[in-house]
Amino acid sequence: MKSFVAAAIAIGVMCSCASVASAQTKGDWVLGNYKAGYWFPGVIDSALGGKVTIRYDDGDKETVSLSDVRPYDWVIGMKVECNYKGAGDWYAGKITSLGGEKIGIAYDDGDKETTRTGRCRSR
């Protein structure tokens, strides 16, 4: 009986975490599918009628359908592309550190930098 109760509690915790992870409400940090094909980090400013307005970490803002939004899921070791030194060219690399909007990148060509999430995107 104890193992059944423990399993039921574990399933309940997983389900409650899943619903939180998929929440798409004002203030959630999310990834928005900006310019089709790339996911950029931002915060939901408003949500209404199946659409959300995202204020991206780089300052841009747009309103998209919920299908173009997913929970922020970047983790250390994940592949991303970043605008190296903000010069306009995008290069592939892996996340080496995360702290709020600060992100450490080890580029595939050997360069490294600490930048802002607003200069990075994922596929």
C-alpha positions, 0 to 999 in steps of 0.5 A: 500500500505504501508503494501505491501511495508513493506512486500516486503522490509522484504522479500528482507532483509530475502532473502539477509540474507539467501544468506549470511548465506549460502555463502561458500567462502574463509574466511567464518567461517563454520562447516565441517562434519569431521569424518562423523557425527560430525560438527567441526568449521573452516574457509574456506581456498579455494573453487573450483569446488564444494569443499572447503578446511577447516582449522579447529579451532583445526588446522586440515585441509581437503578438502570436498564437499560443501555438507559437509559444513554448515554455523557456527550456534552455539548459546548460549544454543545449545548442543555440545560435548567438549574435556574436558580440552583437555584431549581427552575425549568428554562430552556433554554440553550446550554453555553458552558463545561465544566470537570468538573462546572462548566458555563457556560450562556447561557440563551435569555432572555439570562441567564448563569450558571456552575453544576454539571452536576447542575442541568442536563439534556438531551433 
